[in-house]
């Protein structure tokens, strides 16, 4: 009876906080709905630097940042630091190298910049295709994150959760456009950062008596055995057969290439770049970049602490525990399909050691009514082939942040807050990506290429239809994702690095760069990178090991090599083809030398 009451309390808190946040988002979208293409594409260029900084941070900190990054670090340990270095460093690169110049250019989108800078409809269409490819790859990770949150807290399967998320995004992305999305993202940033830090502060105090998570994870453990918390976690890892948490296992070349792909991919992501078109002046773009980096750093500096806290609490809770006495959080996550236990030795205790428990992700046995079949200890039975190792537990990395407050036995309102934060992170980025997709189609393809005479009203209607279609396609990607949320996002960054970054940099800083070089570079970069990822992830996943990779570079890092190919081809082709027209050279000078008043 007590458990039922507790679960009811948790559901009430979760539903109450989530519904309240959704009401705010939809209300903002209605209040700030777009009435012109300028509103729909760039919020009328009237957003303040502070608001734009918060909106950019929310747009940037996706489900990968909120849900999956700390989960990856929880399992990868030191190797997971590539995500922190790459994503944070990439934003510095974007702020210093690109943001002010692109705002000076003053167009709506990256394909707009490519089409005008390279004086070519073909270059524009290639950029549109690259933007669609990158954005759809990225958005599938966001919809997957939405599905994970809903599957747990509404006790529905992940696919149903994705569909619910699709409906919510459809309302405020299609109605509000960039204007509605911008002010919705301001609210979403407030929700997600509060939701991320509150449990981190609680758990930091519980484990180390230090209220600052960024300092707590390097502090002294207050539990059994004492000592530094990281030393404690290293010891637990060694006992269970895992590599030491603070030791790295990736080849240094792969660490470098993944970090670089994430950095330059950040600077080439169309949904982030477009945010700098929403402010009034060039100097406002610089201020926006400063505020955004500050707001991003608050979460990113806390992520390693959250990862360490979650990993320590998980191991201490489940290691050798009797399943019949396991806390209720374990069974609810089991029902969502994101944790699975199989009793290999029949002792009723959870054995958690290094190695897979069974082949692949869990597949559950169900009866004729669709209910999960239970084993002798009451566990949900899996139908997967068991492996020979002693490990009996599967844990999906994407649940670590969401399950963290439950594992630590924090109050129900904190658990509900984390659910709202995860949804805010996923939905904010999904909305920005869907806007890029609709804009690329309606503005860059139709308005600028196919039908230049289309009226503003028809273009706005077309953009909304395109956004609606994109929501449906994004939902399908969320239902059938190609990996963990952060992994999928890493692929998107590699694609952005290999396609957009070189042509944007060369377009700003090279007067000799021409349309032939830009087109050839983009095509070579994205085809090579996409082909490499598709081969190792889908065609021949058995070969996805360091001994089969080119030069030891993983699919997550191959975007750096694709970028280098893009640079080499673009520069080479531009040198053996005619130089750009004089007016394009003047445009480059105009971009690089903003007016004094700006």
C-alpha positions as CSV (number, residue, x, y, z in Angstrom):
1,X,0.0,0.0,0.0
2,X,2.9,2.3,0.9
3,X,4.6,1.7,-2.5
4,X,1.3,2.4,-4.3
5,X,0.9,5.7,-2.5
6,X,4.5,6.6,-3.2
7,X,4.1,5.9,-6.9
8,X,0.9,7.9,-7.0
9,X,2.8,10.8,-5.4
10,X,5.6,10.5,-7.9
11,X,3.2,10.4,-10.8
12,X,1.3,13.4,-9.5
13,X,4.4,15.5,-9.1
14,X,5.8,14.5,-12.5
15,X,2.6,15.1,-14.4
16,X,2.0,18.4,-12.6
17,X,5.4,19.8,-13.3
18,X,5.5,18.5,-16.9
19,X,2.0,19.8,-17.7
20,X,2.8,23.2,-16.1
21,X,5.9,23.5,-18.2
22,X,4.1,22.5,-21.4
23,X,1.3,25.0,-20.6
24,X,4.0,27.8,-20.4
25,X,5.6,26.7,-23.7
26,X,2.4,26.6,-25.6
27,X,1.2,29.9,-24.1
28,X,4.5,31.6,-25.2
29,X,4.1,30.1,-28.7
30,X,0.6,31.6,-29.0
31,X,1.6,34.9,-27.5
32,X,4.6,35.3,-29.9
33,X,3.2,33.5,-32.9
34,X,4.8,34.4,-36.3
35,X,2.9,36.7,-38.6
36,X,5.5,37.2,-41.3
37,X,8.4,35.2,-42.8
38,X,10.9,37.4,-40.9
39,X,9.2,36.4,-37.6
40,X,9.1,32.7,-38.7
41,X,12.7,32.5,-39.9
42,X,14.7,34.9,-37.6
43,X,12.2,36.3,-35.0
44,X,12.1,39.6,-36.7
45,X,15.8,40.2,-35.8
46,X,14.6,41.8,-32.6
47,X,15.8,39.4,-29.8
48,X,17.9,40.9,-27.0
49,X,21.5,39.4,-26.5
50,X,20.6,38.0,-23.0
51,X,17.4,36.3,-24.3
52,X,19.2,35.1,-27.4
53,X,22.0,33.7,-25.2
54,X,19.5,31.7,-23.1
55,X,17.7,30.5,-26.2
56,X,20.9,29.5,-27.9
57,X,22.0,27.6,-24.8
58,X,18.7,25.7,-24.8
59,X,18.9,25.1,-28.5
60,X,22.4,23.9,-28.1
61,X,22.0,21.8,-25.0
62,X,19.9,19.0,-26.4
63,X,18.8,15.6,-25.1
64,X,22.4,14.5,-25.7
65,X,23.7,17.2,-23.3
66,X,21.0,16.7,-20.6
67,X,20.2,13.0,-20.8
68,X,22.9,11.2,-22.6
69,X,26.3,13.0,-22.1
70,X,26.6,12.3,-18.3
71,X,25.3,8.7,-19.0
72,X,28.1,8.2,-21.5
73,X,30.7,9.6,-19.1
74,X,29.2,7.3,-16.3
75,X,30.1,4.3,-18.4
76,X,33.1,5.5,-20.4
77,X,34.8,7.4,-17.5
78,X,37.8,9.4,-18.8
79,X,37.1,8.5,-22.4
80,X,33.8,10.3,-22.2
81,X,35.7,13.6,-21.7
82,X,35.9,14.0,-25.5
83,X,32.2,15.0,-25.5
84,X,32.9,17.8,-22.9
85,X,36.0,19.1,-24.7
86,X,34.5,18.9,-28.2
87,X,31.1,20.5,-27.5
88,X,32.3,23.2,-25.2
89,X,35.4,24.1,-27.3
90,X,33.2,24.1,-30.4
91,X,31.1,26.9,-29.1
92,X,34.2,29.0,-28.4
93,X,35.2,28.4,-32.0
94,X,31.7,29.4,-33.3
95,X,31.6,32.6,-31.2
96,X,35.1,33.8,-32.2
97,X,35.2,32.7,-35.9
98,X,31.7,32.7,-37.3
99,X,29.0,34.4,-35.3
100,X,29.8,38.1,-35.9
101,X,30.6,37.6,-39.6
102,X,27.4,35.6,-40.4
103,X,25.3,38.2,-38.6
104,X,26.9,40.9,-40.7
105,X,25.9,39.0,-43.8
106,X,22.3,39.3,-42.6
107,X,20.6,36.5,-44.4
108,X,18.2,33.9,-42.9
109,X,20.1,30.6,-43.2
110,X,23.4,28.8,-43.9
111,X,22.2,27.8,-47.4
112,X,21.4,31.4,-48.0
113,X,25.0,32.3,-47.1
114,X,26.3,29.5,-49.3
115,X,24.1,30.4,-52.3
116,X,24.9,34.2,-52.3
117,X,28.6,33.9,-51.3
118,X,29.2,31.3,-54.0
119,X,26.9,32.9,-56.6
120,X,25.3,29.6,-57.5
121,X,21.9,27.9,-57.3
122,X,23.7,24.5,-57.4
123,X,25.8,25.4,-54.3
124,X,22.6,26.5,-52.6
125,X,20.8,23.2,-53.3
126,X,23.8,21.2,-52.2
127,X,23.8,23.2,-48.9
128,X,20.1,22.6,-48.5
129,X,20.6,18.8,-48.9
130,X,23.5,18.9,-46.4
131,X,21.3,20.9,-44.0
132,X,18.5,18.4,-44.3
133,X,20.8,15.4,-43.8
134,X,22.5,16.9,-40.8
135,X,19.3,18.1,-39.2
136,X,17.4,14.9,-39.6
137,X,20.3,12.9,-38.2
138,X,20.5,15.2,-35.2
139,X,16.7,15.4,-34.5
140,X,16.3,11.7,-34.3
141,X,18.4,11.8,-31.1
142,X,16.1,14.4,-29.7
143,X,12.9,12.5,-30.4
144,X,14.5,9.4,-28.9
145,X,15.3,11.4,-25.7
146,X,11.6,12.5,-25.6
147,X,10.5,9.0,-25.9
148,X,12.8,7.8,-23.1
149,X,11.4,10.4,-20.7
150,X,7.8,9.7,-21.5
151,X,8.3,5.9,-21.4
152,X,9.4,6.1,-17.8
153,X,7.3,8.8,-16.3
154,X,4.0,8.1,-18.1
155,X,4.7,4.4,-18.1
156,X,4.2,4.0,-21.9
157,X,6.6,2.4,-24.4
158,X,9.2,4.6,-26.0
159,X,7.4,4.7,-29.4
160,X,4.3,6.1,-27.7
161,X,6.5,8.7,-25.9
162,X,8.0,9.8,-29.2
163,X,4.5,10.3,-30.7
164,X,3.4,12.5,-27.7
165,X,6.6,14.5,-28.2
166,X,5.8,14.9,-31.9
167,X,2.4,16.4,-31.1
168,X,3.9,18.9,-28.6
169,X,6.7,20.1,-30.9
170,X,4.2,20.4,-33.7
171,X,2.1,22.9,-31.8
172,X,4.7,25.5,-30.9
173,X,7.2,25.0,-33.7
174,X,4.6,25.2,-36.5
175,X,2.6,28.0,-34.9
176,X,5.3,30.2,-33.5
177,X,8.2,29.8,-35.9
178,X,11.6,31.2,-34.8
179,X,9.9,34.0,-32.8
180,X,7.8,31.5,-30.8
181,X,10.7,29.0,-30.5
182,X,13.1,31.7,-29.2
183,X,11.0,32.8,-26.3
184,X,9.9,29.2,-25.6
185,X,13.6,28.2,-25.4
186,X,14.2,31.0,-22.9
187,X,11.7,29.3,-20.6
188,X,13.1,25.8,-21.5
189,X,16.6,26.9,-20.5
190,X,15.4,28.0,-17.1
191,X,13.6,24.6,-16.6
192,X,16.4,22.4,-17.8
193,X,19.3,24.1,-15.9
194,X,17.3,24.2,-12.7
195,X,16.3,20.5,-13.2
196,X,20.0,19.5,-13.8
197,X,21.5,21.4,-10.9
198,X,19.0,20.7,-8.1
199,X,19.6,16.9,-7.9
200,X,23.3,17.4,-8.5
201,X,23.5,19.7,-5.5
202,X,21.4,17.3,-3.4
203,X,23.5,14.3,-4.3
204,X,26.8,16.2,-3.9
205,X,25.9,17.1,-0.3
206,X,24.8,13.4,0.4
207,X,28.1,11.9,-1.0
208,X,30.7,14.6,-0.2
209,X,29.0,17.2,2.0
210,X,29.9,19.8,-0.6
211,X,27.0,21.7,-2.1
212,X,28.9,22.6,-5.3
213,X,28.8,19.6,-7.6
214,X,31.8,20.8,-9.7
215,X,33.9,20.5,-6.6
216,X,32.1,17.6,-4.9
217,X,33.0,15.0,-7.5
218,X,36.7,15.6,-6.7
219,X,36.0,15.7,-2.9
220,X,36.0,13.2,-0.1
221,X,33.4,10.3,-0.1
222,X,31.4,10.3,3.1
223,X,30.2,6.7,2.8
224,X,31.8,3.5,3.8
225,X,35.5,3.4,3.4
226,X,35.9,7.2,2.9
227,X,38.7,8.5,0.7
228,X,38.3,10.5,-2.5
229,X,35.1,9.9,-4.4
230,X,37.0,9.2,-7.7
231,X,39.3,6.7,-5.9
232,X,36.2,5.0,-4.5
233,X,34.7,4.7,-8.0
234,X,38.0,3.4,-9.4
235,X,38.1,0.7,-6.7
236,X,34.5,-0.3,-7.5
237,X,35.3,-0.6,-11.2
238,X,38.3,-2.8,-10.6
239,X,36.3,-5.0,-8.2
240,X,33.7,-5.6,-11.0
241,X,36.2,-6.1,-13.8
242,X,35.8,-2.8,-15.5
243,X,38.7,-0.6,-16.5
244,X,39.7,2.1,-14.0
245,X,37.2,5.0,-14.2
246,X,39.9,7.6,-14.4
247,X,42.0,5.8,-17.1
248,X,41.5,6.3,-20.8
249,X,41.4,3.4,-23.3
250,X,40.8,5.1,-26.6
251,X,43.7,5.6,-29.0
252,X,45.0,9.2,-28.8
253,X,44.3,9.8,-32.5
254,X,40.7,8.8,-32.1
255,X,40.4,11.1,-29.0
256,X,41.8,14.0,-31.1
257,X,39.6,13.3,-34.1
258,X,36.4,12.9,-32.1
259,X,37.1,16.1,-30.2
260,X,37.9,18.0,-33.4
261,X,34.8,16.7,-35.2
262,X,32.6,17.8,-32.3
263,X,34.3,21.2,-32.2
264,X,34.1,22.1,-35.9
265,X,30.7,20.3,-36.2
266,X,29.4,22.8,-33.6
267,X,30.6,25.7,-35.7
268,X,28.8,24.2,-38.7
269,X,25.5,23.3,-37.2
270,X,22.8,25.2,-39.1
271,X,20.3,25.4,-36.2
272,X,22.9,27.0,-33.9
273,X,24.2,29.4,-36.6
274,X,20.8,30.7,-37.4
275,X,20.4,32.0,-33.8
276,X,22.9,34.8,-34.5
277,X,20.6,36.2,-37.2
278,X,17.9,36.9,-34.7
279,X,19.6,39.9,-33.0
280,X,19.6,43.5,-34.2
281,X,23.3,44.2,-34.6
282,X,26.7,42.6,-35.1
283,X,27.8,43.5,-31.6
284,X,24.7,41.9,-30.2
285,X,25.7,38.6,-31.9
286,X,29.0,38.8,-30.0
287,X,27.2,39.5,-26.7
288,X,24.8,36.6,-27.4
289,X,27.8,34.3,-27.9
290,X,29.2,35.4,-24.5
291,X,25.9,34.8,-22.7
292,X,25.3,31.5,-24.4
293,X,28.8,30.2,-23.5
294,X,28.3,31.2,-19.9
295,X,24.9,29.5,-19.7
296,X,26.2,26.3,-21.4
297,X,29.3,26.1,-19.1
298,X,27.0,25.9,-16.0
299,X,25.6,22.6,-17.2
300,X,28.8,21.3,-18.8
301,X,31.0,21.8,-15.8
302,X,28.4,19.9,-13.7
303,X,28.1,16.9,-16.1
304,X,31.2,15.0,-14.9
305,X,30.0,15.3,-11.3
306,X,26.5,14.0,-12.2
307,X,28.2,11.1,-14.1
308,X,30.3,10.2,-11.1
309,X,27.4,10.5,-8.6
310,X,25.1,8.4,-10.8
311,X,27.7,5.6,-11.5
312,X,28.7,5.4,-7.8
313,X,25.1,5.2,-6.6
314,X,24.1,2.7,-9.3
315,X,26.9,0.2,-8.4
316,X,26.4,0.6,-4.7
317,X,22.6,0.0,-5.1
318,X,22.5,-3.0,-7.5
319,X,25.8,-4.9,-6.9
320,X,24.9,-8.2,-5.3
321,X,21.4,-7.0,-4.3
322,X,18.5,-9.5,-4.0
323,X,16.1,-8.7,-6.8
324,X,13.0,-9.3,-4.5
325,X,14.3,-6.4,-2.3
326,X,15.5,-4.1,-5.1
327,X,14.1,-0.5,-4.9
328,X,11.0,0.3,-6.9
329,X,12.8,2.6,-9.3
330,X,14.6,-0.5,-10.8
331,X,11.3,-2.2,-11.6
332,X,9.7,0.8,-13.2
333,X,12.7,1.4,-15.4
334,X,12.6,-2.3,-16.2
335,X,9.1,-1.9,-17.4
336,X,10.2,0.8,-19.8
337,X,12.7,-1.6,-21.4
338,X,15.8,0.4,-20.4
339,X,17.1,-1.9,-17.7
340,X,17.0,-5.7,-17.8
341,X,18.2,-8.4,-15.5
342,X,18.4,-12.1,-16.2
343,X,19.1,-14.6,-13.3
344,X,21.8,-16.7,-14.9
345,X,22.9,-18.6,-11.8
346,X,19.4,-18.8,-10.3
347,X,20.3,-17.3,-6.9
348,X,17.9,-14.4,-7.1
349,X,20.7,-11.8,-6.7
350,X,21.9,-9.2,-9.3
351,X,25.4,-9.9,-10.5
352,X,26.8,-6.8,-12.1
353,X,30.3,-7.2,-13.6
354,X,32.1,-6.3,-16.8
355,X,30.7,-7.8,-20.0
356,X,27.3,-8.0,-21.7
357,X,24.5,-10.0,-20.0
358,X,23.0,-11.1,-23.3
359,X,23.3,-10.3,-27.0
360,X,22.0,-6.9,-28.0
361,X,19.4,-4.7,-26.3
362,X,16.7,-6.4,-24.2
363,X,13.7,-8.1,-25.9
364,X,11.0,-9.1,-23.5
365,X,8.7,-12.1,-23.5
366,X,5.0,-11.2,-23.4
367,X,1.8,-13.2,-23.0
368,X,-1.2,-13.1,-25.2
369,X,-2.5,-10.0,-23.5
370,X,0.8,-8.2,-24.2
371,X,1.9,-8.2,-20.6
372,X,5.5,-9.0,-19.7
373,X,6.2,-12.6,-18.7
374,X,7.8,-12.7,-15.2
375,X,10.6,-15.1,-14.0
376,X,10.9,-16.9,-10.7
377,X,12.1,-13.8,-8.9
378,X,9.5,-11.6,-10.5
379,X,11.9,-10.1,-13.1
380,X,10.7,-9.3,-16.6
381,X,12.0,-12.2,-18.7
382,X,14.1,-11.4,-21.8
383,X,14.2,-13.6,-24.9
384,X,17.7,-12.6,-26.0
385,X,20.5,-15.2,-26.2
386,X,22.5,-15.2,-23.0
387,X,26.2,-14.6,-23.1
388,X,28.8,-16.8,-21.3
389,X,30.0,-14.1,-18.9
390,X,28.8,-13.7,-15.3
391,X,27.2,-10.3,-15.8
392,X,23.4,-10.4,-15.5
393,X,22.4,-6.7,-15.8
394,X,21.8,-4.5,-18.8
395,X,21.6,-0.7,-18.2
396,X,20.8,1.7,-21.0
397,X,23.2,4.6,-20.8
398,X,20.5,7.1,-21.6
399,X,18.7,6.6,-18.3
400,X,21.5,7.6,-15.9
401,X,20.6,11.2,-15.5
402,X,16.9,10.5,-15.3
403,X,17.2,7.7,-12.9
404,X,19.9,9.4,-10.8
405,X,17.5,11.2,-8.3
406,X,15.5,8.0,-7.8
407,X,18.6,5.9,-7.2
408,X,19.7,8.5,-4.6
409,X,16.1,8.4,-3.1
410,X,15.5,12.2,-3.6
411,X,12.0,13.7,-3.1
412,X,9.4,13.0,-5.7
413,X,9.3,16.7,-6.8
414,X,12.9,16.5,-7.7
415,X,12.3,13.4,-9.9
416,X,9.4,15.2,-11.6
417,X,11.6,18.3,-12.1
418,X,14.3,16.2,-13.8
419,X,11.6,14.7,-16.2
420,X,10.5,18.2,-17.1
421,X,14.2,19.2,-17.7
422,X,14.9,16.3,-19.9
423,X,11.8,17.1,-22.0
424,X,12.8,20.8,-22.2
425,X,16.3,19.9,-23.4
426,X,15.0,17.5,-26.1
427,X,12.1,19.6,-27.3
428,X,14.1,22.9,-27.4
429,X,16.7,21.4,-29.8
430,X,14.1,19.5,-31.8
431,X,12.1,22.7,-32.4
432,X,15.2,24.5,-33.6
433,X,16.2,21.7,-36.0
434,X,12.7,21.4,-37.4
435,X,12.7,25.1,-38.1
436,X,16.0,24.7,-40.0
437,X,14.4,21.9,-42.0
438,X,11.3,23.8,-42.9
439,X,13.3,27.0,-43.7
440,X,15.8,25.1,-45.9
441,X,12.8,23.7,-47.9
442,X,10.5,26.7,-48.1
443,X,13.0,29.6,-48.2
444,X,16.2,28.2,-49.7
445,X,14.8,25.6,-52.1
446,X,11.4,27.0,-53.1
447,X,11.8,30.8,-52.7
448,X,15.4,31.1,-53.8
449,X,15.6,28.3,-56.4
450,X,12.3,26.9,-57.7
451,X,9.7,29.8,-57.4
452,X,11.3,33.2,-56.7
453,X,7.9,34.9,-57.2
454,X,6.0,33.0,-54.4
455,X,4.2,35.4,-52.1
456,X,5.2,35.9,-48.5
457,X,1.9,34.4,-47.3
458,X,2.3,31.3,-49.5
459,X,5.9,30.9,-48.3
460,X,4.9,31.1,-44.7
461,X,2.2,28.5,-45.3
462,X,4.7,26.3,-47.1
463,X,7.2,26.6,-44.3
464,X,4.6,25.5,-41.7
465,X,3.6,22.5,-43.8
466,X,7.3,21.6,-44.2
467,X,7.7,21.8,-40.4
468,X,4.7,19.5,-39.9
469,X,6.1,16.9,-42.3
470,X,9.5,17.2,-40.7
471,X,7.9,16.5,-37.3
472,X,6.5,13.2,-38.6
473,X,9.8,12.1,-40.2
474,X,11.7,13.1,-37.1
475,X,9.3,10.9,-35.0
476,X,10.1,8.0,-37.3
477,X,13.8,8.5,-36.7
478,X,13.1,8.6,-33.0
479,X,11.3,5.3,-33.1
480,X,14.0,3.6,-35.1
481,X,17.3,5.3,-33.9
482,X,20.7,4.2,-35.0
483,X,22.3,4.3,-31.5
484,X,22.4,6.0,-28.1
485,X,21.2,9.6,-28.1
486,X,24.7,11.1,-27.7
487,X,26.2,8.7,-30.4
488,X,23.5,9.8,-32.9
489,X,24.2,13.4,-32.2
490,X,28.0,12.8,-32.6
491,X,27.3,11.5,-36.1
492,X,25.4,14.7,-36.9
493,X,28.3,16.8,-35.7
494,X,30.7,14.8,-38.0
495,X,28.4,15.4,-40.9
496,X,28.2,19.2,-40.2
497,X,32.0,19.3,-39.8
498,X,32.6,17.6,-43.1
499,X,30.1,19.7,-45.1
500,X,29.5,23.2,-43.8
501,X,32.5,24.2,-41.7
502,X,35.0,24.5,-44.6
503,X,32.7,26.3,-47.0
504,X,31.7,28.8,-44.3
505,X,35.3,29.5,-43.1
506,X,36.6,29.7,-46.6
507,X,33.7,31.9,-47.6
508,X,34.5,34.4,-44.9
509,X,38.3,34.4,-45.1
510,X,39.3,33.5,-48.6
511,X,38.5,35.9,-51.5
512,X,39.8,33.3,-54.0
513,X,37.3,30.6,-53.0
514,X,34.7,30.0,-55.8
515,X,31.5,28.1,-56.4
516,X,33.2,25.1,-58.1
517,X,35.5,24.5,-55.1
518,X,32.7,24.9,-52.5
519,X,30.4,22.5,-54.3
520,X,33.1,19.9,-54.8
521,X,34.2,20.2,-51.2
522,X,30.8,19.8,-49.7
523,X,29.9,16.8,-51.8
524,X,33.2,15.0,-51.1
525,X,33.1,15.8,-47.4
526,X,29.6,14.7,-46.6
527,X,29.6,11.6,-49.0
528,X,32.8,10.3,-47.5
529,X,31.7,10.9,-43.9
530,X,28.2,9.5,-44.4
531,X,29.6,6.5,-46.2
532,X,32.1,5.7,-43.5
533,X,29.4,6.0,-40.7
534,X,26.8,3.9,-42.7
535,X,29.3,1.2,-43.5
536,X,30.5,0.6,-39.9
537,X,27.1,1.2,-38.2
538,X,24.7,-0.4,-40.6
539,X,26.3,-2.4,-43.4
540,X,29.1,-4.2,-41.4
541,X,28.7,-3.4,-37.7
542,X,30.9,-6.5,-36.8
543,X,33.9,-4.6,-38.3
544,X,33.3,-1.5,-36.1
545,X,36.5,-2.0,-34.1
546,X,39.7,-0.1,-33.9
547,X,41.6,-2.6,-36.0
548,X,39.3,-2.1,-39.0
549,X,39.0,1.7,-38.8
550,X,41.0,3.9,-41.1
551,X,44.1,5.0,-39.1
552,X,42.3,4.0,-35.9
553,X,39.6,6.7,-36.3
554,X,36.0,5.7,-35.1
555,X,32.8,6.7,-37.0
556,X,32.2,9.3,-34.3
557,X,35.5,11.0,-35.2
558,X,35.6,10.5,-39.0
559,X,34.0,13.9,-39.6
560,X,37.4,15.5,-39.0
561,X,38.9,13.5,-41.8
562,X,35.9,14.4,-44.0
563,X,36.5,18.0,-43.2
564,X,40.1,17.8,-44.2
565,X,39.1,16.2,-47.5
566,X,36.6,19.0,-48.0
567,X,39.3,21.7,-47.4
568,X,41.7,19.9,-49.7
569,X,39.2,19.4,-52.6
570,X,37.7,22.9,-52.2
571,X,41.1,24.7,-52.2
572,X,42.4,22.5,-55.0
573,X,39.4,22.9,-57.3
574,X,39.2,26.7,-56.7
575,X,42.8,27.1,-57.9
576,X,42.2,25.5,-61.3
577,X,38.8,27.1,-62.0
578,X,37.9,30.8,-62.6
579,X,38.0,33.2,-59.6
580,X,34.8,34.6,-58.2
581,X,33.3,37.8,-59.6
582,X,34.4,41.2,-58.3
583,X,31.1,41.8,-56.5
584,X,31.6,38.6,-54.5
585,X,35.1,39.7,-53.5
586,X,33.5,43.0,-52.3
587,X,30.9,41.0,-50.4
588,X,33.7,39.1,-48.6
589,X,35.4,42.4,-47.7
590,X,32.1,43.7,-46.4
591,X,31.5,40.7,-44.2
592,X,35.0,40.8,-42.7
593,X,35.0,44.6,-42.0
594,X,31.8,45.5,-40.2
595,X,30.8,49.2,-40.1
596,X,32.3,51.1,-37.1
597,X,28.8,51.8,-35.6
598,X,28.1,48.1,-35.5
